[in-house]
Every structure is written in C-alpha cells, then in structure tokens.
Amino acid sequence: MTTEKQPHRSRFHKAKDDAEFAQQATTTPQTASPAYRLAFQDTDFLLREDLRPVRFQLELLKPELLLDEAGIESTLVIYGSARIPEPAAAEGLEAAATDDTARNIARRLKAKAKYYDEARALARLASQVPCDENGCRQFVVCSGGGPSIMEAANRGATDEGRDSIGLNIVLPHEQAPNRYVTPDLSFQFHYFALRKMHFLLRARAVAVFPGGFGTFDEMFELLTLIQTGKIKPIPIVLFGKEFWHRVVNFDALVEEGVISARDLDLFTFVETADEAWDIIQAFYARLEE
C-alpha cells in the first residue's frame, strides 16, 4: 500500500507551534536573556531602528493578506474632514462659540454638515454592488476610519448590512476607529506611506469631501500619481465646488503654467451622492464598450 506524499514543508512545525513550545522553555540564565527569544516574538528587537524595512514589509503584508482573505477585489475610497459635524450635531456648534471668529467657523462647518449625509448616501450606493462572478467583493467602502466624513462612509455601508474598511493611523493624541468600521477590516498603521498605499491598491474610485491638510495630502498625491502616469486613471469626484474653488485656485495653477489645462479633467466636481455614483458608473461603462 502506498501512502500519499506530503509536501516537504509539512515535516516542519509551524511558526505558531514553535512559538508555543518556546513559551514552555525551562527558565535558566540563558533562556531568560532577550537574546534567546524567537526573533518574531521579540518586540524590542522588532522595534529597533534598523528593523524599519521589516516593519514596512509587515504593514504592507498584514492588510493585504487579510483583505485578500476577505475576498475584497476593489474599493470605493472616501476622503474627508474629521471635523465636519453630523447634521444632528451641527446646531450646537454655533451655540457653543464664544466669539465672532468661532461663530463664523461654526457657521461654515454647519453649512458643510450636508456632506455627512452625502458621504453616507454614496457609501450606501457603493455597498449595493453585488459580488462578481468569482465571488469577489467590489466597491467595498474604505475610509480613514476616523470621525465625521469617515464615519459617514462606514455608516453608509452598515446601513446596507455590508462590511467596510477603516485604515486608522497612530497619533500622539488618543483616538479610535469609528464604531461603524467592520472590526475584522479595521487596520492600524504606524507609517503614513503604507496607509496611503493601501488606500489606492484596490481603489476603483475616490470621493473627496471638504477637508484639511490630511484630505489635501491624499487628494494631491492621487492626482500626481495619475498625472505622471504612475497609476491608471480612476474616477475622482470632489464634493462641494464652492469649497474647492475657494480654497484652491486650480485655474491659477494652469495660468501660472505649473499644470496643464487637461490636468483639470482628472477630477469632477459634484454636489450629491447620486451625481457622483452616476459619474463612476459611466466611467466603467465606457471602459467596457
């Protein structure tokens, strides 16, 4: 009788098994020394400055593997401010203001509260997209995992009973993912660079809502990647034409000669979720023709 041959690697214990065996080692001066720890269990070793390349690789691999295992093929990425209030909370901002400057800021934030609802609505539309013929999930909502516009994005997916991704970043002040991020798809990053990469690795469309430095950073990097041909074009919709024209003079960039007029075609201004979703759908309908 012949026995089926097993792969050569099955003859060895898995790393998980050896990690458990290592915990059972007899305590001696040798086993008590940090030098004796298994390298992958030695946090102090992994946090050394010269292990930065390894940490880069780990932050790239962990989300990639878990998203693959979750069957997520593509995402709809939603960027936006962490300060724009939910409409229900907008009224209290002006009342809490203590001077004219604060009241003016409160009024402007209150006026942008409508975008919380639009981000939530856009996420609902994307979350209605069925799995493809291979069972892979498409247009899964992905946000930075924080409050405000990011919360609205994850909340919209929850409205439809669908999963959504949150890519959180470690900050000096206390913060946590919003409660609508799917726990098993909630990731924390040390390196902004790796977080940015994961935003775009699966992005099939990007919606950019009014925001500050972080939103600008993500948006302009994406525009640069497409402008320079580093990635293929995808639909980019900017919510709030009035806001964007007030804070960025795109036409002046063309007039100064630092970008081309055709670069303004890389994105489209929209006001509503329905308008944004129509643009995204039309983009991919043209590709299929």
Protein Blocks (a to p, Z undefined) as FASTA:
>chain_A
ZZddddfklmpccfklmmmmmmmpccdfklmpmklpcfklmmklmmpmklmmmmmmmmmm
mmmmmmmmnopabdcdddddfkbccfklmmmmmmmpcbfklmmmmmmmmmmmmmmmmmmm
mmmmmmmpccdfkopaehiacdehiahjlmmmmmmmmmnopacdddddddfbdcdddfkb
cfklcccdfblklmmmmmmmmocbdcdddddfklmmmmmmmmmmmmnopaccdddddehj
llmmmmpcfklmmmnopacfklmmmpccdfbfklmmmmmmmmmmmmmZZ
